[in-house]
Amino acid sequence: MKPETRLTRIGRPHDGRGLVNPSVERGSTVLAESAASLYDAPPGKPHYGRMGLSSQTALREALCELYGADWCMLTPSGLSAMTLPLLACTSTGGRVLAADCVYGPTRKFITEILPRHGVQADFFAPGIGAGIADLIDEKTQAVFVESPGSLSFELQDIPAISKAAAKVGAVVIADDTWSAGLLMNPLDLGAGIAAQALTKYVGGHSDILLGAALARGETAEKLKDYERTIGCHVSPDDAWLALRGLRTLGVRLARSGESALKIADWLADRPEVSSVIHPARRDHPDHALFQRDFTGASGLFAVTLKNFDRARTEAFLDALKLFGLGFSWGGFESLAIHCDPQIKRNHGKPVGTLIRFAIGLEDPGDLIADIEAAFAAVKA
Ligand SMILES: *Cc1c(COP(=O)(O)O)cnc(C)c1O
């Protein structure tokens, strides 16, 4: 079955009552039937609320099925879906290698928190591919990738990187928020852990913060044990909303990706635009990797603008009426931001004024008209 079909089947309750959705259960205490069963609950039956009740379990099961994973760690934000696996997979004296294009807050965690635990961090150029073997040493415990990077959209060769990492037993952790678990599966490409901000496409309505990290085999056991031991828990309501979002993820993501490519095509012909950066376009430098590893386009991309200083860039963004100005993406409403001038990179920054568009569910023609009007407004 195709993913769109599976999204309508997975994570349903199987308690024999016939409801197609789990209920939101609130509870900390789960009473035992007898003193003997206090320490002897049947496997899979939660004996305490922190393990998650029906909606969290349904969401976990749905995501495990989508990724072909054995465990899904649910985390209270997308960022913690990146940071907790990094903690779970490292220890003092170890080392982490991370792609230079990773999400800013993930980078801050890697550079500021990991060293406090005695874990050294180094960044590599996203296009490194099999060349990462030269950087990997016996101390390397994890390699963190984000493909494509959510600001500069460089892809990473996950199979080549995973192969090199496997030689020293390092786990590859992949932030695949852009593909939402639907357009690419890092676990099938060799990564040990696939992590995403459910806040974005899965949530889909800009009303929850949530994350998930998934793995198979021994790594799955490790994540499960870490989640339980560190006390990570998400609310039943947020899990329920994420599961509801998952039902329509296929159509929303397809629509968002299709509109994004239409708008990108239109932008490519505009005199104000020097480049359009979307990996599904033939003119993207990593397009061959995209064709090999991805099944479709997502709705987040960027353009660079010609002769737009800070004031003109801000005037352009302020003139947009349909695009909200805000961080995050994956919701129903289109958003735009300009690239943070403080962006940190070791291996070359994106050049020019970078505008990131997150395309939502509006009519693409209306969105194009909105951008056209904003260009006209800053022409004078
Ligand atoms: C938004 C985002 C995150 C963090 O998700 P939150 O839910 O906002 O914490 C992590 N990675 C990427 C690529 C993101 O876009």
The ligand as a Gaussian input file, in Angstrom:
#p B3LYP/6-31G(d) Opt

LIG

0 1
 C       11.207000      23.592000      13.621000
 C       12.303000      22.641000      13.456000
 C       12.807000      21.938000      14.534000
 C       12.325000      22.180000      15.934000
 O       10.980000      21.929000      16.117000
 P       10.173000      22.622000      17.325000
 O        8.944000      21.842000      17.438000
 O        9.961000      24.048000      16.913000
 O       11.039000      22.529000      18.545000
 C       13.826000      21.040000      14.309000
 N       14.318000      20.847000      13.078000
 C       13.847000      21.502000      12.010000
 C       14.445000      21.233000      10.667000
 C       12.840000      22.425000      12.160000
 O       12.393000      23.103000      11.106000

